């Protein structure tokens, strides 16, 4: 299970069960809370997003670490 937080309202382009591949757009990143800029939180876990075991994720062949910023 992968959870994405802080997406722009009404911007989600996929539904549960859709098949996606690398490079497919999923939604637009938004800005909520007390942050100054749009940002995205990604969480991947087995079974349940709060209680499941975390799953490693790679982004552009890099392994994101908590609070690390990725720029193109």
C-alpha positions as CSV (number, residue, x, y, z in Angstrom):
1,X,0.0,0.0,0.0
2,X,1.3,3.4,-0.9
3,X,-0.1,6.6,0.6
4,X,0.5,10.1,-0.8
5,X,-0.3,13.1,1.3
6,X,-0.8,16.8,0.4
7,X,-2.2,16.3,-3.1
8,X,-4.0,19.2,-4.7
9,X,-7.8,18.9,-4.2
10,X,-9.7,17.1,-7.0
11,X,-6.4,16.4,-8.9
12,X,-6.3,12.6,-8.5
13,X,-6.2,11.0,-12.0
14,X,-6.3,7.3,-11.0
15,X,-8.7,4.9,-9.2
16,X,-8.1,2.0,-6.9
17,X,-7.3,-1.0,-9.2
18,X,-5.9,1.1,-12.1
19,X,-2.6,-0.2,-13.5
20,X,0.1,2.4,-13.7
21,X,3.6,2.4,-14.9
22,X,6.7,4.6,-14.2
23,X,6.1,8.1,-15.5
24,X,2.3,8.0,-15.4
25,X,0.8,11.0,-13.7
26,X,-1.2,10.2,-10.6
27,X,-2.2,13.6,-9.2
28,X,-0.9,17.1,-8.7
29,X,1.1,18.0,-5.6
30,X,-0.6,20.5,-3.4
31,X,0.1,22.6,-0.3
32,X,-1.8,22.2,2.9
33,X,-1.2,22.9,6.6
34,X,1.4,25.4,7.7
35,X,4.0,24.8,4.9
36,X,5.3,27.5,2.6
37,X,5.5,25.4,-0.6
38,X,3.8,22.5,-2.3
39,X,5.3,19.2,-1.1
40,X,4.5,15.4,-1.0
41,X,4.7,12.8,1.7
42,X,5.0,9.2,0.5
43,X,4.5,6.2,2.8
44,X,4.7,2.6,1.6
45,X,3.8,-0.3,3.9
46,X,2.7,-3.9,3.8
47,X,-1.0,-4.4,4.6
48,X,-1.9,-1.3,6.7
49,X,-0.4,2.1,6.4
50,X,-0.3,2.8,10.1
51,X,0.5,-0.7,11.5
52,X,2.1,-2.5,8.6
53,X,5.8,-3.0,8.0
54,X,7.4,-0.3,6.0
55,X,8.5,-1.0,2.4
56,X,11.6,0.6,0.8
57,X,10.9,3.0,-2.1
58,X,13.2,4.3,-4.8
59,X,12.7,7.5,-6.7
60,X,14.8,8.2,-9.8
61,X,17.1,5.3,-8.6
62,X,17.6,7.0,-5.3
63,X,16.3,5.8,-1.9
64,X,14.5,8.7,-0.1
65,X,15.4,9.1,3.5
66,X,13.0,10.8,6.0
67,X,13.0,14.6,5.5
68,X,15.2,14.4,2.4
69,X,14.3,16.9,-0.4
70,X,14.4,15.6,-4.0
71,X,14.6,18.1,-6.9
72,X,14.6,17.4,-10.6
